[in-house]
Amino acid sequence: MRINHNITALNTYNKLTSNNAATTKSLEKLSSGLKINRAGDNAAGLAISEKMRGQIRGLDQASTNASDGISLLQTAEGALNETHSILQRMRELAVQSANDTNITQDRNEIQAEINQLTAEIDRIGNNTEFNTQKLLNGGLGSKVSDTSTAFGVSGVATINTTGAVSGTYTITASSGNVTLNNGAGRSQTISNIGSGANQLNFTDLGITITTNPAYSEDGLNGTNVQISAGSIKFHIGANSEQNLDVSISDMRASALGVAGLSLTTQSGANAAITTIDTAITAVSTQRSSLGAFQNRLEHTINNLGTSSENLTAAESRIRDVDMAKEMMEFTKNNILSQAAQSMLAQANQQPQGVLQLLQ
């Protein structure tokens, strides 16, 4: 028997300390609901779960971004709905003016309304905005960045684009035919162009060319047109460069070709009908594109929600505590701590047995 070192008491004390530490950890986990409260609890699990948390928050924000994108597209599409209505009214007036039952005064009144409607199209194009960003003035669409020709001064006066893809376009003109090639395997030919024509509508490629002053093969042949892309980017993913690029063409009167329409004569009214039909088609194409992007973003939001849900479940399995299991551990450690305290009291009584030997 020894009195300087009570080995039994020391062993019991170590067990008591260990049980108390385990009980404290269980209390911490039960109170926080997390089984990883610090890196020391599970270093690898902490690193993995933090990466997942970043992805989850990124996915949730991307869903919000997509919703904002839908709001922007709805704003633009709503404005174009009104532009459509205006163009339909303009076409109605053009058909009316083409009837020779109208006298000059009647056509002048029709022209006055046409002028006001044209101004309203420009107002819509210039003032429609979302979060101070102009949507329909061509700032979000493809633009002509350069026009050049190997034969001197180009016969091109202006070029309007409506959904044209970026790239270098080449104009070839001969025998009354003009071909526009986008350099990527797509081309369109306008045939039997009469003298004096000053506007070429390449509807398949989304480009309208106005010549200067009127159609001339020598002035057009060999002309290269550089189209650069302009767009608004919707960031719809949790990681970098996960963007959706959306282009919105210039929807003002000049870009649609309806600026300066003259309905004061029967021939002018007839020409205006064709021009307005082209403008209606351009607006319809743009609205269809915006609608397709809206549908795409709605599916994107659904997919982001599913991804976020699955990642949240995975992160929960790593980080969240099983309350029932942890309560079981807490109860076990608590009982062991109480038992160790009782046994420590008994162990501390053992050295007193030495006194019996000294009597």
Contacts in CASP RR format, 6 or more apart in sequence:
PFRMAT RR
TARGET T0000
AUTHOR 0000-0000-0000
METHOD contacts of the structure
MODEL  1
MRINHNITALNTYNKLTSNNAATTKSLEKLSSGLKINRAGDNAAGLAISE
KMRGQIRGLDQASTNASDGISLLQTAEGALNETHSILQRMRELAVQSAND
TNITQDRNEIQAEINQLTAEIDRIGNNTEFNTQKLLNGGLGSKVSDTSTA
FGVSGVATINTTGAVSGTYTITASSGNVTLNNGAGRSQTISNIGSGANQL
NFTDLGITITTNPAYSEDGLNGTNVQISAGSIKFHIGANSEQNLDVSISD
MRASALGVAGLSLTTQSGANAAITTIDTAITAVSTQRSSLGAFQNRLEHT
INNLGTSSENLTAAESRIRDVDMAKEMMEFTKNNILSQAAQSMLAQANQQ
PQGVLQLLQ
1 351 0 8 1.000
1 353 0 8 1.000
1 354 0 8 1.000
1 357 0 8 1.000
2 351 0 8 1.000
3 351 0 8 1.000
3 354 0 8 1.000
6 347 0 8 1.000
6 348 0 8 1.000
6 350 0 8 1.000
6 351 0 8 1.000
8 347 0 8 1.000
8 350 0 8 1.000
9 344 0 8 1.000
9 347 0 8 1.000
9 348 0 8 1.000
9 350 0 8 1.000
11 347 0 8 1.000
12 340 0 8 1.000
12 343 0 8 1.000
12 344 0 8 1.000
12 347 0 8 1.000
13 340 0 8 1.000
13 344 0 8 1.000
15 336 0 8 1.000
15 340 0 8 1.000
16 337 0 8 1.000
16 340 0 8 1.000
16 341 0 8 1.000
16 344 0 8 1.000
19 333 0 8 1.000
19 336 0 8 1.000
19 337 0 8 1.000
19 340 0 8 1.000
20 337 0 8 1.000
22 329 0 8 1.000
22 333 0 8 1.000
23 330 0 8 1.000
23 333 0 8 1.000
23 334 0 8 1.000
23 337 0 8 1.000
26 326 0 8 1.000
26 327 0 8 1.000
26 329 0 8 1.000
26 330 0 8 1.000
26 333 0 8 1.000
27 330 0 8 1.000
28 37 0 8 1.000
29 35 0 8 1.000
29 37 0 8 1.000
29 321 0 8 1.000
29 326 0 8 1.000
30 321 0 8 1.000
30 323 0 8 1.000
30 326 0 8 1.000
30 327 0 8 1.000
30 330 0 8 1.000
32 321 0 8 1.000
33 320 0 8 1.000
33 321 0 8 1.000
33 323 0 8 1.000
34 319 0 8 1.000
34 320 0 8 1.000
34 321 0 8 1.000
35 41 0 8 1.000
35 42 0 8 1.000
35 319 0 8 1.000
35 320 0 8 1.000
35 321 0 8 1.000
35 322 0 8 1.000
35 326 0 8 1.000
36 42 0 8 1.000
36 45 0 8 1.000
36 46 0 8 1.000
36 49 0 8 1.000
36 318 0 8 1.000
36 319 0 8 1.000
38 46 0 8 1.000
39 46 0 8 1.000
40 46 0 8 1.000
42 318 0 8 1.000
45 318 0 8 1.000
45 319 0 8 1.000
48 318 0 8 1.000
49 315 0 8 1.000
49 318 0 8 1.000
49 319 0 8 1.000
52 311 0 8 1.000
52 314 0 8 1.000
52 315 0 8 1.000
52 318 0 8 1.000
53 315 0 8 1.000
54 238 0 8 1.000
55 238 0 8 1.000
55 311 0 8 1.000
56 308 0 8 1.000
56 311 0 8 1.000
56 312 0 8 1.000
56 315 0 8 1.000
58 237 0 8 1.000
58 238 0 8 1.000
59 237 0 8 1.000
59 238 0 8 1.000
59 304 0 8 1.000
59 305 0 8 1.000
59 307 0 8 1.000
59 308 0 8 1.000
59 311 0 8 1.000
60 304 0 8 1.000
60 305 0 8 1.000
60 308 0 8 1.000
61 238 0 8 1.000
62 235 0 8 1.000
62 236 0 8 1.000
62 237 0 8 1.000
62 238 0 8 1.000
62 242 0 8 1.000
62 304 0 8 1.000
63 301 0 8 1.000
63 304 0 8 1.000
63 305 0 8 1.000
63 308 0 8 1.000
65 234 0 8 1.000
65 235 0 8 1.000
65 236 0 8 1.000
65 237 0 8 1.000
66 234 0 8 1.000
66 236 0 8 1.000
66 297 0 8 1.000
66 300 0 8 1.000
66 301 0 8 1.000
66 304 0 8 1.000
67 297 0 8 1.000
67 301 0 8 1.000
68 234 0 8 1.000
69 234 0 8 1.000
69 297 0 8 1.000
70 294 0 8 1.000
70 297 0 8 1.000
70 298 0 8 1.000
71 130 0 8 1.000
72 130 0 8 1.000
72 131 0 8 1.000
72 133 0 8 1.000
72 135 0 8 1.000
72 232 0 8 1.000
73 246 0 8 1.000
73 290 0 8 1.000
73 291 0 8 1.000
73 293 0 8 1.000
73 294 0 8 1.000
73 297 0 8 1.000
74 294 0 8 1.000
75 128 0 8 1.000
75 129 0 8 1.000
75 130 0 8 1.000
75 135 0 8 1.000
76 128 0 8 1.000
76 130 0 8 1.000
76 135 0 8 1.000
76 136 0 8 1.000
76 248 0 8 1.000
76 290 0 8 1.000
77 287 0 8 1.000
77 290 0 8 1.000
77 291 0 8 1.000
77 294 0 8 1.000
79 124 0 8 1.000
79 125 0 8 1.000
79 128 0 8 1.000
79 135 0 8 1.000
79 136 0 8 1.000
79 251 0 8 1.000
80 136 0 8 1.000
80 251 0 8 1.000
80 283 0 8 1.000
80 286 0 8 1.000
80 287 0 8 1.000
80 290 0 8 1.000
81 287 0 8 1.000
82 124 0 8 1.000
83 121 0 8 1.000
83 124 0 8 1.000
83 125 0 8 1.000
83 251 0 8 1.000
83 283 0 8 1.000
84 280 0 8 1.000
84 283 0 8 1.000
84 284 0 8 1.000
84 287 0 8 1.000
86 117 0 8 1.000
86 120 0 8 1.000
86 121 0 8 1.000
86 124 0 8 1.000
87 121 0 8 1.000
87 256 0 8 1.000
87 258 0 8 1.000
87 276 0 8 1.000
87 279 0 8 1.000
87 280 0 8 1.000
87 283 0 8 1.000
88 280 0 8 1.000
89 117 0 8 1.000
90 114 0 8 1.000
90 117 0 8 1.000
90 118 0 8 1.000
90 258 0 8 1.000
90 261 0 8 1.000
90 272 0 8 1.000
90 276 0 8 1.000
91 273 0 8 1.000
91 276 0 8 1.000
91 277 0 8 1.000
91 280 0 8 1.000
93 110 0 8 1.000
93 113 0 8 1.000
93 114 0 8 1.000
93 117 0 8 1.000
93 263 0 8 1.000
94 114 0 8 1.000
94 261 0 8 1.000
94 263 0 8 1.000
94 269 0 8 1.000
94 270 0 8 1.000
94 272 0 8 1.000
94 273 0 8 1.000
94 276 0 8 1.000
95 269 0 8 1.000
95 273 0 8 1.000
96 102 0 8 1.000
96 110 0 8 1.000
97 106 0 8 1.000
97 107 0 8 1.000
97 110 0 8 1.000
97 111 0 8 1.000
97 263 0 8 1.000
97 264 0 8 1.000
97 266 0 8 1.000
97 268 0 8 1.000
97 269 0 8 1.000
97 272 0 8 1.000
98 266 0 8 1.000
98 269 0 8 1.000
98 270 0 8 1.000
98 273 0 8 1.000
100 266 0 8 1.000
102 110 0 8 1.000
104 264 0 8 1.000
107 263 0 8 1.000
107 264 0 8 1.000
107 265 0 8 1.000
107 269 0 8 1.000
108 264 0 8 1.000
110 263 0 8 1.000
111 262 0 8 1.000
111 263 0 8 1.000
111 264 0 8 1.000
114 261 0 8 1.000
114 263 0 8 1.000
114 272 0 8 1.000
118 253 0 8 1.000
118 258 0 8 1.000
118 259 0 8 1.000
118 260 0 8 1.000
118 261 0 8 1.000
119 253 0 8 1.000
121 251 0 8 1.000
121 252 0 8 1.000
121 253 0 8 1.000
121 256 0 8 1.000
121 258 0 8 1.000
122 252 0 8 1.000
122 253 0 8 1.000
122 254 0 8 1.000
122 259 0 8 1.000
124 136 0 8 1.000
124 251 0 8 1.000
125 134 0 8 1.000
125 135 0 8 1.000
125 136 0 8 1.000
125 137 0 8 1.000
125 251 0 8 1.000
125 252 0 8 1.000
126 134 0 8 1.000
126 136 0 8 1.000
126 137 0 8 1.000
126 252 0 8 1.000
127 134 0 8 1.000
128 134 0 8 1.000
128 135 0 8 1.000
128 136 0 8 1.000
129 135 0 8 1.000
133 140 0 8 1.000
133 232 0 8 1.000
134 140 0 8 1.000
135 248 0 8 1.000
136 248 0 8 1.000
136 250 0 8 1.000
136 251 0 8 1.000
136 252 0 8 1.000
137 250 0 8 1.000
137 251 0 8 1.000
137 252 0 8 1.000
138 248 0 8 1.000
138 249 0 8 1.000
138 250 0 8 1.000
138 251 0 8 1.000
138 252 0 8 1.000
138 255 0 8 1.000
139 230 0 8 1.000
139 248 0 8 1.000
139 250 0 8 1.000
140 230 0 8 1.000
140 231 0 8 1.000
140 232 0 8 1.000
140 246 0 8 1.000
140 247 0 8 1.000
140 248 0 8 1.000
141 161 0 8 1.000
141 163 0 8 1.000
141 229 0 8 1.000
141 230 0 8 1.000
141 231 0 8 1.000
141 247 0 8 1.000
141 248 0 8 1.000
141 249 0 8 1.000
141 250 0 8 1.000
142 161 0 8 1.000
142 163 0 8 1.000
142 164 0 8 1.000
142 165 0 8 1.000
142 166 0 8 1.000
142 227 0 8 1.000
142 228 0 8 1.000
142 229 0 8 1.000
142 230 0 8 1.000
142 247 0 8 1.000
142 249 0 8 1.000
143 161 0 8 1.000
143 227 0 8 1.000
143 228 0 8 1.000
143 230 0 8 1.000
144 159 0 8 1.000
144 161 0 8 1.000
144 225 0 8 1.000
144 226 0 8 1.000
144 227 0 8 1.000
144 228 0 8 1.000
145 226 0 8 1.000
145 227 0 8 1.000
145 228 0 8 1.000
146 224 0 8 1.000
146 225 0 8 1.000
146 226 0 8 1.000
147 154 0 8 1.000
147 156 0 8 1.000
147 159 0 8 1.000
147 223 0 8 1.000
147 224 0 8 1.000
147 225 0 8 1.000
147 226 0 8 1.000
148 154 0 8 1.000
148 223 0 8 1.000
148 224 0 8 1.000
148 226 0 8 1.000
149 155 0 8 1.000
149 219 0 8 1.000
149 222 0 8 1.000
149 223 0 8 1.000
149 224 0 8 1.000
150 222 0 8 1.000
151 218 0 8 1.000
151 219 0 8 1.000
151 221 0 8 1.000
151 222 0 8 1.000
153 219 0 8 1.000
154 219 0 8 1.000
154 220 0 8 1.000
154 223 0 8 1.000
155 211 0 8 1.000
155 212 0 8 1.000
155 216 0 8 1.000
155 219 0 8 1.000
155 220 0 8 1.000
155 223 0 8 1.000
156 171 0 8 1.000
156 209 0 8 1.000
156 210 0 8 1.000
156 211 0 8 1.000
156 212 0 8 1.000
156 220 0 8 1.000
156 223 0 8 1.000
156 225 0 8 1.000
157 198 0 8 1.000
157 210 0 8 1.000
157 211 0 8 1.000
157 212 0 8 1.000
157 213 0 8 1.000
158 209 0 8 1.000
158 210 0 8 1.000
159 207 0 8 1.000
159 208 0 8 1.000
159 209 0 8 1.000
159 210 0 8 1.000
159 225 0 8 1.000
160 207 0 8 1.000
160 208 0 8 1.000
160 210 0 8 1.000
160 250 0 8 1.000
160 254 0 8 1.000
160 255 0 8 1.000
160 257 0 8 1.000
161 206 0 8 1.000
161 207 0 8 1.000
161 208 0 8 1.000
161 227 0 8 1.000
161 249 0 8 1.000
161 250 0 8 1.000
162 206 0 8 1.000
162 207 0 8 1.000
162 208 0 8 1.000
162 249 0 8 1.000
162 250 0 8 1.000
162 255 0 8 1.000
162 282 0 8 1.000
162 285 0 8 1.000
162 286 0 8 1.000
163 206 0 8 1.000
163 247 0 8 1.000
163 249 0 8 1.000
163 285 0 8 1.000
163 286 0 8 1.000
163 289 0 8 1.000
164 182 0 8 1.000
164 205 0 8 1.000
164 206 0 8 1.000
164 207 0 8 1.000
164 227 0 8 1.000
165 182 0 8 1.000
165 184 0 8 1.000
165 227 0 8 1.000
165 229 0 8 1.000
166 227 0 8 1.000
166 228 0 8 1.000
166 229 0 8 1.000
166 230 0 8 1.000
167 182 0 8 1.000
167 183 0 8 1.000
167 184 0 8 1.000
167 226 0 8 1.000
167 227 0 8 1.000
167 228 0 8 1.000
168 182 0 8 1.000
168 183 0 8 1.000
168 224 0 8 1.000
168 225 0 8 1.000
168 226 0 8 1.000
168 227 0 8 1.000
169 180 0 8 1.000
169 181 0 8 1.000
169 182 0 8 1.000
169 183 0 8 1.000
169 205 0 8 1.000
169 207 0 8 1.000
169 224 0 8 1.000
169 225 0 8 1.000
169 226 0 8 1.000
169 227 0 8 1.000
170 180 0 8 1.000
170 181 0 8 1.000
170 183 0 8 1.000
170 222 0 8 1.000
170 223 0 8 1.000
170 224 0 8 1.000
170 225 0 8 1.000
171 178 0 8 1.000
171 179 0 8 1.000
171 180 0 8 1.000
171 209 0 8 1.000
171 220 0 8 1.000
171 221 0 8 1.000
171 222 0 8 1.000
171 223 0 8 1.000
171 224 0 8 1.000
171 225 0 8 1.000
172 178 0 8 1.000
172 179 0 8 1.000
172 181 0 8 1.000
172 221 0 8 1.000
172 222 0 8 1.000
173 179 0 8 1.000
173 217 0 8 1.000
173 219 0 8 1.000
173 220 0 8 1.000
173 221 0 8 1.000
173 222 0 8 1.000
174 217 0 8 1.000
174 221 0 8 1.000
176 191 0 8 1.000
176 192 0 8 1.000
176 193 0 8 1.000
176 194 0 8 1.000
176 217 0 8 1.000
177 189 0 8 1.000
177 190 0 8 1.000
177 191 0 8 1.000
177 192 0 8 1.000
177 193 0 8 1.000
178 189 0 8 1.000
178 190 0 8 1.000
178 193 0 8 1.000
178 200 0 8 1.000
178 217 0 8 1.000
178 220 0 8 1.000
179 187 0 8 1.000
179 188 0 8 1.000
179 189 0 8 1.000
179 190 0 8 1.000
180 187 0 8 1.000
180 188 0 8 1.000
180 189 0 8 1.000
180 200 0 8 1.000
180 202 0 8 1.000
180 205 0 8 1.000
180 207 0 8 1.000
180 209 0 8 1.000
181 187 0 8 1.000
182 205 0 8 1.000
186 204 0 8 1.000
186 205 0 8 1.000
187 205 0 8 1.000
188 202 0 8 1.000
188 203 0 8 1.000
188 204 0 8 1.000
188 205 0 8 1.000
190 200 0 8 1.000
190 201 0 8 1.000
190 202 0 8 1.000
193 200 0 8 1.000
193 215 0 8 1.000
194 215 0 8 1.000
195 214 0 8 1.000
195 215 0 8 1.000
196 214 0 8 1.000
196 215 0 8 1.000
197 211 0 8 1.000
197 214 0 8 1.000
197 215 0 8 1.000
198 210 0 8 1.000
198 211 0 8 1.000
198 212 0 8 1.000
198 213 0 8 1.000
198 214 0 8 1.000
198 215 0 8 1.000
199 208 0 8 1.000
199 209 0 8 1.000
199 210 0 8 1.000
199 211 0 8 1.000
199 257 0 8 1.000
200 208 0 8 1.000
200 209 0 8 1.000
200 210 0 8 1.000
200 211 0 8 1.000
200 215 0 8 1.000
201 208 0 8 1.000
201 278 0 8 1.000
202 208 0 8 1.000
202 209 0 8 1.000
203 278 0 8 1.000
203 281 0 8 1.000
207 225 0 8 1.000
207 227 0 8 1.000
208 257 0 8 1.000
209 220 0 8 1.000
211 219 0 8 1.000
211 220 0 8 1.000
229 245 0 8 1.000
229 247 0 8 1.000
230 247 0 8 1.000
231 245 0 8 1.000
231 246 0 8 1.000
231 247 0 8 1.000
232 245 0 8 1.000
232 246 0 8 1.000
232 247 0 8 1.000
232 248 0 8 1.000
233 243 0 8 1.000
233 244 0 8 1.000
233 245 0 8 1.000
233 246 0 8 1.000
234 243 0 8 1.000
234 244 0 8 1.000
234 246 0 8 1.000
234 297 0 8 1.000
235 242 0 8 1.000
235 243 0 8 1.000
236 242 0 8 1.000
236 243 0 8 1.000
236 244 0 8 1.000
236 297 0 8 1.000
236 300 0 8 1.000
236 304 0 8 1.000
237 304 0 8 1.000
244 293 0 8 1.000
244 296 0 8 1.000
244 297 0 8 1.000
244 300 0 8 1.000
246 290 0 8 1.000
246 293 0 8 1.000
248 286 0 8 1.000
248 290 0 8 1.000
249 255 0 8 1.000
249 282 0 8 1.000
249 286 0 8 1.000
251 283 0 8 1.000
251 286 0 8 1.000
252 259 0 8 1.000
253 259 0 8 1.000
253 260 0 8 1.000
256 278 0 8 1.000
256 279 0 8 1.000
256 282 0 8 1.000
256 283 0 8 1.000
257 275 0 8 1.000
257 278 0 8 1.000
257 279 0 8 1.000
258 272 0 8 1.000
258 275 0 8 1.000
258 276 0 8 1.000
258 279 0 8 1.000
261 272 0 8 1.000
261 275 0 8 1.000
261 276 0 8 1.000
262 268 0 8 1.000
262 272 0 8 1.000
263 269 0 8 1.000
263 272 0 8 1.000
END
